């Protein structure tokens, strides 16, 4: 096992180096003269997959780039970390998200970090991937910096029709896989709904996100047993009788079901 401690026999030479000015006398002095450009550093970005459901279909927010590299190609919203303004990675993700949607996401989660020499033609790069959920009704899309267009695009089998810049097709798959896994044991899907919703609408969101059929009576019991849903007193007119409107009584993301939701059950 290696150690960074100075051996007793090395202390005389270390003291001489300090006295001769070859080494800083303190950490404060070391940091004051430290040059961060002394070592090569990768390009560091944050990318956000923003999901919603529109007309019964899963959608992801994409931006069309208006600068090189990948001019005019679609990509996930994201960009470089602001070393002065961003206190942490979450701040970068929230800034990029709000830049494109005009709102703060009710749910944001870090998925992971991806980095390699070949993922960006500008050089060795890494990105920290997030996913966010929101109701499309609250969003006011705007291109913002670095983009000529911003739009929702439908997702089918983990893909969009557009060819995405960089490695964003793989990032989209990673984010969707995380979302689908968490949808099996949490109430996360509810974050794509407006503030008031029916039980049928909530169950249909699970169907859309998981891309599979779900037993309606079973799912109704599962959701009502959480005590996370409270009746608003309102109703939504339907083809048959009016359906009760619900809202979340508290933070839905904190609830974990006792059993995973398996296909159809």
C-alpha positions in Angstrom: 0.0 0.0 0.0 1.5 3.3 -1.1 1.5 6.4 1.2 1.8 10.1 0.6 3.4 10.7 4.0 7.0 12.0 4.2 9.4 9.5 5.7 11.5 10.6 8.7 14.7 10.4 6.5 13.2 12.7 3.9 12.2 15.6 6.3 15.7 17.3 6.2 15.5 17.6 2.4 11.8 18.7 2.5 12.7 21.5 5.0 15.6 22.6 2.8 13.2 22.7 -0.3 10.8 24.9 1.7 13.6 27.2 2.9 15.0 27.5 -0.6 11.6 28.4 -2.0 11.2 25.3 -4.0 8.0 24.3 -2.2 5.2 26.5 -0.7 5.3 26.9 3.0 1.5 26.3 3.5 -1.5 25.0 1.7 -2.8 28.6 1.4 0.4 29.6 -0.4 0.1 26.5 -2.6 -3.5 27.3 -3.6 -2.7 31.0 -4.2 -0.1 30.0 -6.8 -1.9 26.9 -8.2 -2.5 27.0 -12.0 -5.6 24.9 -12.9 -4.5 25.1 -16.6 -1.4 23.1 -15.8 -3.2 19.8 -16.5 -5.5 18.9 -19.4 -9.2 18.8 -18.5 -12.1 17.2 -20.4 -15.0 19.2 -21.7 -17.7 19.0 -19.0 -21.4 19.3 -19.8 -24.8 18.5 -18.4 -27.6 17.1 -20.6 -31.3 16.7 -19.6 -33.9 14.4 -21.0 -37.3 16.1 -20.3 -40.2 13.8 -20.6 -44.0 14.5 -20.8 -47.1 12.8 -22.2 -49.0 14.5 -25.0 -52.2 13.0 -26.5 -51.5 9.6 -25.0 -47.9 9.4 -26.3 -44.5 9.8 -24.5 -42.6 12.8 -25.7 -39.1 14.2 -25.1 -37.9 17.7 -25.5 -35.4 18.3 -28.2 -33.5 21.4 -29.5 -32.2 22.1 -32.9 -28.6 23.3 -32.7 -27.7 26.6 -34.4 -23.9 26.3 -34.0 -21.1 23.8 -34.8 -20.5 21.0 -34.1 -23.7 19.2 -35.5 -25.2 22.4 -36.9 -29.0 22.0 -37.5 -29.0 18.6 -35.8 -31.5 17.8 -33.0 -30.1 17.1 -29.5 -31.1 16.9 -25.9 -31.1 20.3 -24.0 -27.8 20.8 -22.2 -24.6 22.7 -22.2 -21.4 23.6 -20.4 -21.2 24.0 -16.6 -21.0 27.7 -15.5 -18.0 27.6 -13.2 -19.0 30.9 -11.6 -22.8 30.8 -11.5 -23.5 27.1 -11.0 -23.0 25.9 -7.4 -23.4 22.3 -8.3 -24.5 19.9 -11.1 -28.2 20.2 -10.2 -28.0 24.0 -10.6 -26.6 23.5 -14.1 -29.4 21.0 -15.0 -32.1 23.3 -13.6 -30.7 26.3 -15.4 -30.6 24.5 -18.8 -34.1 23.1 -18.2 -35.6 26.5 -17.3 -33.8 28.1 -20.3 -35.8 25.9 -22.6 -39.2 25.5 -20.8 -39.6 28.6 -18.7 -40.4 26.6 -15.6 -38.7 24.6 -12.8 -39.2 20.9 -13.2 -41.3 19.3 -10.4 -39.0 16.3 -10.6 -35.3 16.1 -11.6 -33.0 13.1 -11.1 -29.3 12.4 -12.0 -29.0 9.3 -14.1 -25.2 9.0 -14.5 -22.0 10.2 -16.1 -20.8 9.3 -19.6 -17.4 10.2 -20.9 -15.0 9.2 -23.7 -12.5 10.5 -26.2 -14.8 10.1 -29.2 -18.2 11.3 -28.1 -17.5 15.0 -29.0 -15.4 16.1 -32.0 -14.1 19.0 -30.0 -12.1 16.7 -27.7 -12.3 14.4 -24.7 -15.6 15.1 -23.0 -17.9 13.9 -20.3 -21.5 14.7 -19.6 -23.7 14.3 -16.5 -27.1 13.0 -17.6 -30.4 13.9 -15.9 -34.0 13.2 -16.6 -37.0 15.4 -15.7 -40.7 15.0 -15.7 -43.3 17.7 -16.2 -46.8 18.5 -17.5 -46.7 19.9 -21.0 -49.5 22.3 -20.0 -47.1 24.3 -17.8 -44.3 24.6 -20.4 -43.7 27.6 -22.5 -41.1 26.4 -25.0 -38.4 28.8 -26.1 -35.2 28.1 -28.1 -32.8 29.9 -25.7 -29.1 30.1 -26.3 -27.4 27.7 -28.8 -30.7 26.6 -30.4 -32.8 27.7 -33.4 -35.8 25.6 -32.5 -37.2 23.6 -29.5 -40.0 21.0 -29.8 -41.6 18.0 -28.2 -40.9 14.8 -30.1 -42.7 11.4 -29.7 -40.7 8.5 -28.3 -41.3 5.0 -29.5 -39.3 2.0 -28.4 -36.8 4.3 -26.8 -36.2 6.3 -30.0 -37.2 9.4 -31.8 -37.5 9.8 -35.6 -34.8 12.5 -35.7 -31.1 11.6 -35.9 -29.6 13.1 -32.7 -26.2 14.9 -32.3 -23.3 13.5 -30.3 -24.3 10.3 -28.4 -27.7 11.6 -27.4 -29.6 8.6 -28.8 -27.8 6.5 -26.3 -28.4 9.0 -23.5 -32.1 9.0 -24.3 -32.2 5.3 -23.9 -30.4 5.4 -20.6 -32.7 8.0 -19.2 -35.9 6.2 -20.4 -34.6 2.9 -18.9 -34.2 4.6 -15.5 -37.6 6.2 -15.7 -39.3 3.0 -16.6 -37.6 1.1 -13.9 -38.6 3.7 -11.3 -42.2 3.8 -12.6 -42.6 0.1 -11.5 -42.2 0.9 -7.8 -42.9 4.7 -7.4 -45.5 7.3 -8.1 -43.1 9.3 -10.5 -45.4 9.0 -13.5 -47.8 11.4 -11.8 -45.4 14.3 -12.4 -46.4 14.5 -16.1 -50.0 15.2 -15.2 -51.6 18.6 -14.5 -52.4 19.4 -10.8 -55.9 17.7 -11.0 -56.4 14.4 -12.7 -58.6 11.3 -12.8 -57.5 7.8 -11.7 -58.0 6.6 -15.3 -55.6 9.4 -16.5 -53.0 8.4 -13.9 -53.3 4.7 -14.8 -53.0 5.6 -18.5 -49.7 7.4 -17.8 -48.3 4.2 -16.4 -49.4 2.4 -19.5 -47.7 5.0 -21.7 -44.4 5.1 -19.8 -44.1 1.3 -19.4 -45.4 0.6 -22.9 -47.5 -2.3 -21.7 -51.1 -3.1 -20.6 -52.0 -2.7 -17.0 -54.9 -4.2 -15.1 -57.3 -1.4 -14.3 -59.0 -2.6 -11.1 -55.7 -3.8 -9.6 -54.0 -0.5 -10.4 -56.8 1.5 -8.9 -56.5 -0.4 -5.6 -52.7 -0.1 -5.7 -52.9 3.7 -6.1 -55.7 4.4 -3.6 -53.9 2.3 -0.9 -51.0 4.8 -0.9 -53.1 7.6 0.7 -51.2 9.9 -1.6 -54.3 10.9 -3.5 -57.0 13.2 -2.2 -60.3 14.1 -3.8 -60.6 17.7 -5.0 -64.4 17.6 -5.0 -64.5 18.2 -8.7 -65.5 15.9 -11.6 -64.5 15.4 -15.2 -67.2 14.6 -17.7 -66.7 11.5 -19.7 -68.5 9.1 -22.1 -70.3 7.5 -19.2 -70.5 9.0 -15.7 -68.4 11.9 -14.4 -65.0 10.8 -13.0 -63.7 12.1 -9.7 -60.7 14.5 -9.8 -57.7 13.9 -7.5 -54.5 15.6 -6.6 -51.4 14.4 -4.7 -51.7 15.0 -1.0 -47.9 15.2 -0.6 -44.6 14.5 -2.5 -45.4 11.6 -4.7 -41.8 10.9 -5.5 -41.1 9.8 -1.9 -43.5 6.8 -2.0 -42.2 3.4 -2.8 -44.6 0.5 -3.4 -44.1 -2.7 -1.5 -44.0 -4.7 -4.7 -42.8 -3.9 -8.2 -45.4 -3.5 -10.9 -44.9 -6.4 -13.2 -46.2 -6.6 -16.7 -50.0 -6.5 -16.7 -50.3 -7.0 -12.9 
